[in-house]
């Protein structure tokens, strides 16, 4: 019987806590962004992605999508001139 390593267990936990979404799922998560726009953002390294093999499908972790949204979402200023 093979012994499980801590690294594999931690990786499994990370995958279940922060699943990799397909390009279509990630585009929907980002508010309906077009999949080609998302692919361009990945290709230009503006958003993190994972890929199991060169030329394979792109996958996006929810944490990477949230980080992108955080960087590209404007918030109302608390010092507005209302």
C-alpha positions as CSV (number, residue, x, y, z in Angstrom):
1,X,0.0,0.0,0.0
2,X,1.4,3.4,-1.0
3,X,1.6,6.1,1.7
4,X,-0.2,9.4,1.0
5,X,2.0,12.4,1.1
6,X,1.0,15.7,2.7
7,X,1.6,17.5,-0.5
8,X,-1.0,15.5,-2.4
9,X,-3.5,15.9,0.4
10,X,-3.0,19.6,0.5
11,X,-3.3,19.8,-3.3
12,X,-6.6,17.8,-3.1
13,X,-7.9,20.2,-0.4
14,X,-6.9,23.2,-2.5
15,X,-8.7,21.8,-5.6
16,X,-11.9,21.2,-3.7
17,X,-11.8,24.5,-1.9
18,X,-10.8,26.5,-5.0
19,X,-12.0,24.5,-8.0
20,X,-10.7,25.0,-11.5
21,X,-13.5,26.4,-13.8
22,X,-13.7,26.0,-17.5
23,X,-13.3,29.0,-19.7
24,X,-17.1,29.2,-20.2
25,X,-17.8,28.8,-16.5
26,X,-15.1,31.4,-15.6
27,X,-16.6,33.9,-18.2
28,X,-20.0,33.5,-16.6
29,X,-18.5,34.0,-13.2
30,X,-17.0,37.2,-14.4
31,X,-20.4,38.6,-15.2
32,X,-20.9,37.2,-18.7
33,X,-17.5,38.2,-20.2
34,X,-17.0,36.7,-23.7
35,X,-14.9,33.6,-23.7
36,X,-12.5,35.0,-26.3
37,X,-12.0,38.1,-24.1
38,X,-11.1,35.8,-21.2
39,X,-8.8,33.8,-23.3
40,X,-7.0,37.0,-24.4
41,X,-6.7,38.1,-20.8
42,X,-5.1,34.7,-20.0
43,X,-2.8,34.8,-23.0
44,X,-1.6,38.3,-22.0
45,X,-1.1,37.2,-18.4
46,X,-3.7,39.6,-17.0
47,X,-5.5,36.8,-15.3
48,X,-4.0,33.6,-13.8
49,X,-4.9,30.2,-15.3
50,X,-3.9,26.6,-15.1
51,X,-3.3,24.3,-18.0
52,X,-2.6,20.5,-17.7
53,X,-0.6,20.4,-20.9
54,X,0.6,22.8,-23.6
55,X,-2.3,23.4,-26.0
56,X,-4.8,21.9,-23.4
57,X,-7.9,23.7,-22.2
58,X,-7.5,26.7,-19.9
59,X,-8.9,26.4,-16.4
60,X,-9.3,29.3,-13.9
61,X,-9.3,29.1,-10.1
62,X,-12.1,31.0,-8.5
63,X,-9.4,32.8,-6.3
64,X,-7.7,34.1,-9.5
65,X,-11.1,35.3,-10.9
66,X,-11.8,37.1,-7.6
67,X,-8.3,38.7,-7.7
68,X,-9.0,39.9,-11.2
69,X,-12.4,41.4,-10.2
70,X,-10.8,43.0,-7.2
71,X,-8.2,44.8,-9.4
72,X,-10.7,45.8,-12.0
73,X,-13.8,46.8,-10.0
74,X,-14.2,50.4,-9.1
75,X,-15.8,51.3,-5.8
76,X,-17.5,54.5,-4.8
77,X,-15.3,56.9,-3.0
78,X,-16.1,57.5,0.6
79,X,-15.3,61.1,-0.1
80,X,-18.0,61.7,-2.7
81,X,-19.3,65.2,-3.3
82,X,-23.0,64.5,-2.7
